[in-house]
Amino acid sequence: MAPRSTGLELTFLGHQSWHISDGTAVVLLDPILTPAFGACPQLEFALWPPRTVDVAAMPRPDAVVLSHEHLDHFHLPSLDLLDRRVPVYTGVTTPTAVVDAIRMVGFTVRRLDHTQPLRVGEMEIFLYPAAARTLFWESRVAQPLIRLVDTTGADVFIGVDADVSDLYVEQLTDGALLPPRLAVVSNNAQTVPYGALGADTNLLPGLDGPRRRTTGIEILHSLLISYVEPLDGVSEVALCGNGFTAPRSPHGPFLYADHARLADAANALQHLFTVYGPRPGDRLTLPAAGGPARCDRVRWVHIDTDAEQAAYARQRAFLADPRPVEPTPIAPPLIHADDISDARTLLAAELPRLARHLIATRTGALAGGIHDYLSGPLGPQRAVLRLLDPPGSPGTTDSYAWDITGPAFVPVPTTGREAAMATYPFGAEIYYQDLVGLLRGQVQIWDIIGGSFQGWHLGEPLDSLVYALFAIYGEHQRPDLAHTCYTRAVAALRGSPARHP
């Protein structure tokens, strides 16, 4: 007779990666097993806190579950560390380019909808689709519900990066399922120190003051009140997310990335449920027979406490003396004449497409409805794209105004940033080589927004060009760019000695 499970063991690997076991079998969720991740080796996001995973000592997975395709969840070099006989499961809306890339590495990939439970040992795993209200760039997330066979009420629901699934809430409301025992909630605030460059920093004067920055109280309310409300009756919550530092970041980790401290604050402020803030290597065991959860550590995940304290020291120094942080380019430079000529041809072909697609975004809707700005009535030019350091002219800027009557991007004389902000209600500053790198599949839009983008906008954060570019260049909209990026990653892996048959 096969051994029966004694409960669910959830080992936190960092950021949003989990090693989940029932004592007889193992599932890896969104494994990032290396010290850093990224679309290319030249641009990597270091895991926070810094840690290493001894993959050889880690209990071997029987299955891998991929929630979605974003680079902090889908990491080909981490998958490359695993035995190719381990099947990979994902939801029905994961882009085909992602599935193709995993198969290129040598794995079998199977799609599951929310009605098809994955049975691994004594675990049943259902992949629920994200709620309809989920922001568009996370709308393909599959949210795992993990339970022991023939049980309900001791389940674990992992929200990943999306609002709680409408279909799951419907089953809770109808009484078909009991509320989960544990909900894993992702903290995606990514709040940098005030004065530092963040993805959603608005450069317009007066629109990025301290009161417009997210506070810890707001984060706790969002995670533990608003998000968990549909899961009324949940008794335990685990926090994860914010588990990386941006490349070339001079100020240490994101603020509010210390989930142990957040959990302590949450437990002191409320009595609705117990909150856990695991560190990489912490294991949370939920006994099958009920009773309190047990917390301990595994031996095969190691935190580099010296590097952690050094990063916190950089953060304290920055907070004591804040200073403007200027971005630097992230994509390969454009040096050779043929390379430069090809880049210019590529950009000339892309700008008309970008101009058309902007019309259908929230930026386009708001820009088309604004008729007066700082200097009076607006003409048809509502945004400006400023491409920094064009090839052959370092230190200069090429400027293109977005004319909504075309729609088209038209070359305009370059002014200083302040004059541009006074002329156009929306603006984006991107390094020329970074935009070209995006179009070549060398970097992804997430890399650019998180590392070298600056901009300004009217309206709400979702009205900014940041989120318009997510919509236009995300894997869901540009699978061709994603395919090129993944093909590069696979080629890099094949340049290394094979690790597994």
N, C-alpha and C positions, 0 to 999 in steps of 0.2 A: 504494500500500500504506500502511495506517495506521501511524504511528510506533509502535515498540515501547517499552515502559517500560524505564527504566534503574534502577528501584528504587522503593521506597516512601518518601515524604517525609511526616513527621508534624510539623506545626507546632502547638505548644501555644499556645492562645489565652487560657488562664487557667482556673482551677478545674478543670473537667472537659470543657472544649470543645476540639475538635481540628479542624484543617484538614488533610485527608489527600489526598495526590496521588500518582499514579504517573508524573508528568511529562507525561501526556496528558489527564488528567481529574481532577476534584476532588470530594471528598465532605466535607461538614460534619457533624460529630457533635455533637449537643446544643449548638447555637451560642448563646452569650451574647456578643453583639457590642457591647453598650452598656457604659458604665462600671459599671452596677449592674443588679440584677434584683429582682423582687418582684411580688407579686400586685396591688399598686396603687402609684401614684406616690408616695403619702404614706409608704410603708413599703418602703424598698429596701435591699438588701444590696450594699454596695460590693464590687467585685471586688478581690481581693488577690493580688499587689501591684497597686496602682492602675495601670490601663493604658487605652489607647484603641486601637481597631481602626479603621484607615482602610479602610472597607468598599469604597470606590470603587477603591482600589489593590489590594485583596485579589483574588487570582485567583478568577474567578467559579466558584461551585460548580455541578456538574452534578446533584447530588442532595444532599438533607439526610436524615440518619438520626437519628431520635429514639429514644433508649434507653428512656425512661419519662417519666412525667408530672410529676415533682416540680419545684418552681419554680426550682431551680438547674440544670435541664436543659431544661425546656420554657418558653420565653420568647417570648411573642407579639410584643412590640416588636422583638426581634432578628429574628424571622422577617419582620417587616414591612419590614425593610431590604433584603430579597432580591427578586429578580425572581420574579414569580408563575409563570413557566414552569418553575421548578425544582421537581421532584417531591419530596415528603416521604414517607419510608418509616419504618414503625414495626412493632413486634411485634404478635402476634395478641391479646395481653392488655391492650394500652393502652386505658384507659377510653374509651368512645364519646364522652363529653363533650369529651375532648381532641381527638379526630379531628374532631368537629363544629366546634370552635373554629378549628382550622387551616383547615378548609374555608371558614368564615365570612370569614377573612382573604383568601381567594382562591386557596389552594393545592390541588393535587391530592394526596390522601393514599392510600397503598397499604400494606396490611398484608402482612407476609411471615412465614412460619414458617421453622424451622431447615433445612428441606429445599430451600428456594427461594433460590438465590443471587442477589443483586443484582449485575448486571454493569454496571460503570461504567468506561469505558476498558478498561485491562488488569487492573482490579481485580475480584475476586469478593468479595462481602461476605455472610457468613452471620450471621443473627441468632439466637443460641442463647438458649433460655429460662433464667432463673436456676435455680440448684440448689434442690431441694425443701426443703433446710434453711434457705434464706434467710429472714430475718426478714420477717414478713408485710407490712410497709409498703414493702418493696423487692421483693416477690415477682413484680411484673410487669415487672421489668427485662429488656430484651433485650441480650445481650452480643455485640458484633460480633467476628467473626473475619474478618480482611482478608488476602487473599492475592493474589499475581499469578496470572493464569490458567495452568493446567497446572503448578503448582508446589505443593509442600508442604514444611514444614520452615523456610521463611523467612517464615512467617505472623506476623501481629500479632494478639494476643488482647487485647481491652479489657474488663476485668472490670466496669467501672462500679461500681455500689453493691451488688453481689450476690455471693454465693458462686459459685465456678466451676461452670458448668453441668454437671449430671450427664450430659447427652447428649454434651457435648463431651468430658468425661473418659472416657466409655465408648468413644468413637471413638479417643481416644489409647491407651487400654488395649488395645483390640482391634488396634491397629496400622494402622487405616484412615487415621490422620493421624499425622504426626510432631509432636513438641512444637513449639510456636511459637518463633520466634527471639526475639520481644519480647513481654513481657506488660506491659500498662499497669494499674497497681494504684492504687486510690483510697484515700487516707488520709482517713477520716471521723471521726477522733478528736475534732475540735472541742474541744480541751482549752483552757479559759480559765485565766488565772492563778488560783492558789489564793486564795480569798477573794472572787473574782468570782462572779456569778450565772451558772451554766450550766444547760442544759436538764435535766440529770440530777442537779443538786445536791439532796441529801437534807437537809432542814432539821432532822431529828431529831438531837438532841445526840449527838456521838460517832460518827455514821455518815457523816461527810464529812471526815474528817481527811486529812492529807497522804498517808498510805499508801493511802488509798482512791482517790486521784486517779491517772489514767493517766500513766505515765512514758514518756519517749522510748524507753527500752529495750523496754518492752512494745509500743509502737507498731511499732518495727522488727521485733520478733519476729512480731507479728501479720501485718504486711504481707509480709515477705520470707521467713518460714519457714512459718508455718501456711497462709497464703493460697496461696503459690506451690507448695506441696508436690504438689498434683495435676498440676502442669505440669512434672514432673521432666524435666530436660534443657533447659529454657529457658536461654538464654545471656545475655539482657539484660532488665532490668526498668526501667520508667519510672514515677515517682511523680507523682501529681496529687491533686487534692482539697484540702479546707480552704482553698479559694481565695476566701474572702469574709470580711468583717467584719460582725458583727451590727449592726443599727440601734441608735443611742443607746448604743453600747459605749464606755465611758470609758477602756478599758485597751488600746487598740490591737488588733492582729490576734490570731487564735487562736495559742496556742503550737504549735510543731511545724508551722507553715504554711510554713516555709522549706525547700522540698524539695531545694534545692541542698546545704544543710548536712546534711540527713538522708542524702542520697546519699553525701556524703563520708564520713560516719560509717559507713554501711553498707558501703562499699567497703573501709574500713579494718578492719572487723570480720569479713568473710567473703570467701570466694573461689569461691562457687558460681556467681555471675553478676556482670555489670557493672550497676551501678545508676545511672540518670540522674535528676536532679532538675531538670527544665526550668523556666525562667521564661517568662512570656508573651512570645511572639515567637521563642523558641528553636525551631529546626528540626532534627529528627533524621532523617537519610537512611540508609536501609538499602539498599545497592547490590544490584541484581538478580543480579549476578555473584558475590556473596559479598564477603568482606573486611570490614574494620572499619567500624563506623558512623561517619558524619561528623556533626559538630554545628556549626551556624552560626546566624545570626539573619536574620529577614526584615525588610524595611524598613517594612512596613505595620502593625506592632504597636509601640507606644511605651509604655514604662514611665515613670511620673512618679516619678522617684527622690526628688525633694524631698518629695512627699507620703508616700512610703514611709518615708523617714528620720524624718519628723515623727511618723508612727504608731509607729515603733519607740521613739522618744523617750517617747511617752505610755506605752508598755508598760513601759519601764525605770523610769519614775517611779512607776507603779503597783506594780511589783514591789518597789521600794525602800520604799514606804509603803503596803502593802495596806490597803484599807478596804472595808467592806460596800458592795455596790452594790444599790440599791433599784430595782426596775423601775418603769416608767411605762406608762400605757395607750398602745395603738397604733391602735385603731380610732377613728372619728369620735366626738366627744362627743355625748351625748344632751341636747339643750337645750330644744327646743320641746315644748309640752304634747302635741300629737298624736304626735310622735316618741316621747316617753316612754311614752305609753299603748300605742302599738303595740309598743314594746320589751317592756313588761311582759306583754302578751298573748302575744308570741312566746316569751318565757322560760317562762311558765306552761304552754304547750303542749309545750315541749321537755323539761322536767325529767322527766316520766313516761317519755318515751322513753329518755332518758339513763339513768335508773335501771334500766330493763329491760336495756338493752344492756350495762351494766357487769357484769351477772351472768355473761355469757359470756366475759369477758376474764380474763387471768391475775390481775389485781387482784381480780376477783370470786371466782375459785377460791380464792385465798389468804385473802381476807377471810372467806369462808364457813367456812374450816377453823380459824380462830383463835377460841379461846373464853376466853382470859385475856389481859389486857393490864396496863398499869402499875398500875392501881388495883384489879385483881382480875378477877372474871368479867365478860365482855362481854355486853351485851344485843344486840338485833338491829341497833343502829346502829353501822356499822363504818367509815364514812368521813364526811368533812364537806367540803362545797363552800362556800368563802368567797368571796362576790362583793364586790369592793372598790368603793368610791365609787359606790353606787347613785344613780340620778338623783334630784336634789333633796336628797341627804344626803352631800355630799362629806366624806371623812375617816371615814366609818362603813363598816360591813360587814354585808351580809345573809348569814346562815348557813343552810345546808340540810344536814341529816343524811341519809345514805343508809341507809335501813332495808331490810335484805335480805329481810325477811319479806313485803314488798309485791310486788315491790320498789318503793320510792318514795323521793323526796326530800321530807322534811318540814321545815318551818321550825323552827328552834331558836334560843334566845337566843344572841347573839354574845358570846364571851369573847375574851380576849387569845389571841394565837397560841400561847403556851406552854401555856395551859390547854387549848386545843383539841388540841394535840399529845399532851397527857397523857390526853385522853379518847378520841381516835379514832386507830387505828393507821394510817389513811390520810387524807390531806388534800390539798386543792388550793386555791390562792388565784389567782383570775382576776379581772381588772377586769370589772365588770358590762358596760361598753360594749364590751369585747373579745369577750365571749361573744355578745353581741347582734350585733356585727359579723361574727362567724363565721357565725351563723345567717342573716344577710342576704347572705352571699357577698361582704362587703367585705374580709375578710381570710381567710386559711387557717389551719388548725390549726398548720402549721409556723411561721407568723409568731408566733402566740401563744406556743408552747412556746419558740421561740428568742428571744423578746423581752420577755415580760411575765409569764410563769408562774412560780409558786413552789409547792413542795409537799413532802410527806414521805411515807414509806412504810416498811413492814417488807419483809423479803425481798430479792431481787435487783433490780437496776435494771429489768429487764423486768417486774417485778411492780408497778411504780409506776403512778400515774394518768397519767403522761406517755404511756406506751405504750398504755394503755387508750384515751386520747383519740385517739392516732394511729389505733387500730383503728376507733374509732367515727366519727371525722370526716374520715378520709382520703378522697381522691377515689374510691377503689374502693368505699367504703361509702356515701358521700353524694355521688353524682354530681349530685344536684340543686343542692347548694351549689357544687360545682365549676362546673357550667354557668352559674350566676348570676355567679360570679366571672369566668369567661372572657368572658361576655357583656359585663360591665362593661369588661373590658380591650379587647375589640374595639370597643366604642363609643368608648372614649377614643382608640383609633387612628384611627377614622373622623372624629374631630373635628380631626385634623391633615391637612395637605395630603398627597395621595397621592404616594408616592415612586416607584412603579413601576406600569406598566400591568397 
